[in-house]
Amino acid sequence: MGFEIWLLAVELALIASLLLYTLLTGISPVPSTRAARAAILALAPPRLEGRILELGSGWGALAFALARRYPHCTVDAFEFSPVPWFYARCRLWLQPCPNLRLHRADFRRRSLAGASLVVCYLFPRGMAALREQFARDLPAGAVVISNTFEVPGWDAQLARLPEGEYADRIYRYRLPECVRGPMPTPAAATRIACEPG
């Protein structure tokens, strides 16, 4: 009986931790589907130089896939919630991946500078908050890929619907040469932020 109570207490603590961090960040650690991961990888550039960021990496499935696809790039995966981050750390310990770095950190407080690809699966509030950070930190030519939720005020360069009955769109944006410094007004952002190129 004592073991069952201890196990129940651990399970309740894990659930409480997930709920607490969902309330704190407004973003829950929902894993991407296999079809969504495949669509994200299909929309990613075939060749990349520099740094790859996954913002809100959750349980780590996409971070590992990105690290395998781009072995010459550093993949920095950020997850604030301790339970999915710890799970991903355990997986990294069991399946070492030298170019993958897992950070338990709030990516909103980190610089995105030097990233050539940013991948995220965040709720609309998170995407709206990141819009200015993308424009401020990312270099011209950087690609942003978002699962399900658009960057508000930006026009996607490409959008793909993964296979599957309950699939959501995957959006790809490329920052043009003219986007530097703070984000322009929303009307101008729609016109220039993500032109093909």
For each residue, the residues with C-beta under 8 A, 3 or more apart:
1: 4 5
2: 5 6
3: 6 7
4: 1 7 8
5: 1 2 8 9
6: 2 3 9 10
7: 3 4 10 11
8: 4 5 11 12
9: 5 6 12 13
10: 6 7 13 14
11: 7 8 14 15
12: 8 9 15 16
13: 9 10 16 17
14: 10 11 17 18 83
15: 11 12 18 19
16: 12 13 19 20
17: 13 14 20 21 81 82 83
18: 14 15 21 22 28 29 81 83 84
19: 15 16 22 23
20: 16 17 23 24
21: 17 18 24 25 29 80 81 82 83
22: 18 19 25 26 27 28 29 81
23: 19 20 26
24: 20 21 80
25: 21 22 80 81 106 126
26: 22 23 123 125 126
27: 22 56 122 123 125 126
28: 18 22 123
29: 18 21 22 56 58 59 79 81 83 84
30: 58 121
31: 58 59 61
32: 36 37 40 58 61 62 121 147
33: 36 37 162 164 167
34: 37 38
35: 38 39 162 163 164 167
36: 32 33 39 40 121 147 148 162 167 168 170
37: 32 33 34 40 41 61 62 65
38: 34 35 41 42 162
39: 35 36 42 43 160 161 162 170
40: 32 36 37 43 44 62 119 145 147 170
41: 37 38 44 65 66 69
42: 38 39 160
43: 39 40 145 158 160 170 172
44: 40 41 48 66 69 117 119 143 145
45: 48 116 117 143
46:
47:
48: 44 45 52 70 73 116 117
49: 73 116
50: 73 114 115 116
51: 73 74 75 76 114 115 116
52: 48 66 70 73 74 75 76 115 116 117 118 119
53: 75 76 77 78 107 112 115 117 118 119
54: 57 62 63 66 75 76 77 78 118 119 120
55: 78 107 118 119 120 122 130
56: 27 29 78 79 80 107 120 121 122 126
57: 54 60 62 63 77 78 79 84 85 88 102
58: 29 30 31 32 61 79 81 84 88 121
59: 29 31 84 87 88
60: 57 63 64 77 79 84 87 88 91 92 102
61: 31 32 37 58 64 65
62: 32 37 40 54 57 65 66 119 121
63: 54 57 60 66 67 75 77 88 100 102
64: 60 61 67 68 91 95 97 100
65: 37 41 61 62 68 69
66: 41 44 52 54 62 63 69 70 75 100 117 119
67: 63 64 70 71 75 97 99 100
68: 64 65 71 97
69: 41 44 65 66
70: 48 52 66 67 73 75 99
71: 67 68 99
72: 99
73: 48 49 50 51 52 70 99 116
74: 51 52 99 101
75: 51 52 53 54 63 66 67 70 99 100 101
76: 51 52 53 54 101 103
77: 53 54 57 60 63 88 100 101 102 103
78: 53 54 55 56 57 103 105 106 107 110
79: 29 56 57 58 60 84 85 88 102 103 104
80: 21 24 25 56 85 104 105 106 107
81: 17 18 21 22 25 29 58 84 85
82: 17 21 85 86 104
83: 14 17 18 21 29 86 87
84: 18 29 57 58 59 60 79 81 87 88
85: 57 79 80 81 82 88 89 102 104
86: 82 83 89 90
87: 59 60 83 84 90 91
88: 57 58 59 60 63 77 79 84 85 91 92 102
89: 85 86 92 93 102
90: 86 87 93 94
91: 60 64 87 88 94 95
92: 60 88 89 95 96 97 100 102
93: 89 90 96
94: 90 91
95: 64 91 92
96: 92 93
97: 64 67 68 92 100
98:
99: 67 70 71 72 73 74 75
100: 63 64 66 67 75 77 92 97
101: 74 75 76 77
102: 57 60 63 77 79 85 88 89 92
103: 76 77 78 79 107 110
104: 79 80 82 85
105: 78 80 109 110
106: 25 78 80 109 110
107: 53 55 56 78 80 103 110 112
108: 129 130 133
109: 105 106
110: 78 103 105 106 107
111: 137
112: 53 107 115 118 133 134 137 138
113: 137 138 139
114: 50 51 139
115: 50 51 52 53 112 118 137 138 139 142
116: 45 48 49 50 51 52 73 139 141 142 143
117: 44 45 48 52 53 66 142 143 144 145
118: 52 53 54 55 112 115 134 138 142 143 144 145
119: 40 44 52 53 54 55 62 66 144 145 146 147
120: 54 55 56 126 127 130 144 145 146 147
121: 30 32 36 56 58 62 146 147 148 149
122: 27 55 56 126 127 130 146 149
123: 26 27 28 126 127 149
124: 127 128 149 152
125: 26 27 128 129
126: 25 26 27 56 120 122 123 129 130 149
127: 120 122 123 124 130 131 146 149 150 151 152
128: 124 125 131 152
129: 108 125 126 132 133
130: 55 108 120 122 126 127 133 134 151
131: 127 128 134 135 151 152 153 154 183 189
132: 129 135 136 182 183
133: 108 112 129 130 136 137
134: 112 118 130 131 137 138 142 144 151 175
135: 131 132 138 175 179 180 181 182 183 184 189 193
136: 132 133 181 182 183
137: 111 112 113 115 133 134
138: 112 113 115 118 134 135 142 144 175
139: 113 114 115 116 142 175
140: 175 176 177 178 179 180
141: 116 174 175 177 197
142: 115 116 117 118 134 138 139 174 175
143: 44 45 116 117 118 172 173 174 175
144: 117 118 119 120 134 138 151 172 173 174 175
145: 40 43 44 117 118 119 120 170 171 172 173
146: 119 120 121 122 127 149 150 151 170 171 173
147: 32 36 40 119 120 121 168 170
148: 36 121 168 169 170
149: 121 122 123 124 126 127 146 171
150: 127 146 154 156 171
151: 127 130 131 134 144 146 154 171 173 193 194
152: 124 127 128 131 186
153: 131 183 186 189 190 193
154: 131 150 151 173 189 190 193 194
155: 190 193 194 195
156: 150 159 171 172 173 194
157: 172 173 174 194 195 196
158: 43 171 172
159: 156 169 170 171 172
160: 39 42 43 169 170 172
161: 39 167 168 169 170
162: 33 35 36 38 39 167 168 170
163: 35 167
164: 33 35 167
165:
166:
167: 33 35 36 161 162 163 164
168: 36 147 148 161 162
169: 148 159 160 161
170: 36 39 40 43 145 146 147 148 159 160 161 162
171: 145 146 149 150 151 156 158 159
172: 43 143 144 145 156 157 158 159 160
173: 143 144 145 146 151 154 156 157 193 194
174: 141 142 143 144 157 194 195 196 197
175: 134 135 138 139 140 141 142 143 144 179 193 194
176: 140 179 192 193 194 195 197
177: 140 141 197
178: 140 192
179: 135 140 175 176 183 184 192 193
180: 135 140
181: 135 136
182: 132 135 136
183: 131 132 135 136 153 179 189 193
184: 135 179 188 189 192 193
185: 188 189
186: 152 153 189 190
187: 190 191
188: 184 185 191 192
189: 131 135 153 154 183 184 185 186 192 193
190: 153 154 155 186 187 193
191: 187 188
192: 176 178 179 184 188 189 195
193: 135 151 153 154 155 173 175 176 179 183 184 189 190
194: 151 154 155 156 157 173 174 175 176
195: 155 157 174 176 192
196: 157 174
197: 141 174 176 177
